[in-house]
Amino acid sequence: MDSYVQLAKNTIDLYIRRKKIYQPEEKELTEEMRMSRAGAFVSIHENGELRGCIGTIAPTRDTLAEEIIFNAISAATRDPRFPAIREAELEQLEISVDVLGEAEPIRSEAELDVKRYGVIVEKGYRRGLLLPDLEGVDTVEYQVSIAKMKAGIHEDEENVRLYRFEVIRHE
């Protein structure tokens, strides 16, 4: 199993079973997890259906490993769309970790590609994000529409700032 996914899985298992925060041994972590900082999303699926997804656009912790640990706990217990994961579900979960690259401003949707880039839409204090290469999201227009909906930005609002970013997806 990919070491990023293993870290998220170990974190979720321990937190759901014992309400403890996973403390990995250094040998479990890649150099990137120990030494770098980045935004990261942890996505949880059960039987092919989304069960939780929480992440950070930019780093909020000292290391990428800490970012993954805290986002894994949040995805399992604090995604407002779903009840917290139960111990009986743990064996059925499929987990992925997306490590985000730096977001860059773009001038138009023409600079997006739904397979390659995630998108951030922003208007005032409202901001929404959608990861790239998601099942069922096949057009840039649909990708931006979902990100706007998440941000509470109406489709016809003007002067919306767009950003794109790449991810490294660990499955």
C-alpha positions, 0 to 999 in steps of 0.5 A: 500500500502507498505510504501516504494512504497507509498513514491516512488508514492507520490514522483513521483506524486508531482514531475510530477504534481508540480516539487516539491520534496516530504517531507514526514512526519515522521509518513509516514516513517518506522524506517528503512527509517529514520535511515538506509542507503542503495542502492535502486532501484525504478522501474516503470511499465506501462501496464506491461512494464518497464517505468523507473528504476533507483537506486544506488548500495550503499547509496548516501544520508543520509537516505534510505528515501532520497535514495528512493525519489531521485531515484524515481524522477530519474526513472520517469524523467531521465532514458535515455531509456524512455521519462519522465513520463507525468501527464496523465500516473500517475494513470496507474503506477505500482511502486516497490522499491528494497532495496539492501543488501551489495554486496559481491565478488564471485569467479564464476557464480556458486555462483549465483541464479537468483531468490535470488541474483542480480549481479554486473559485473565489469571490470576496470571502467565499472560496470553493475548491474541486480536485482534478480528475473526479469521476463524473466531472468531465467538463471545465464548466461543470468543474467550475460550477461545482466549485462555485456551488461549494463556495456559495457563489451563484453561476451568474456572478461576475468578477470571480477569481480562478486559480488552478493547481495540480495534485499528486494522488496517492491511492 
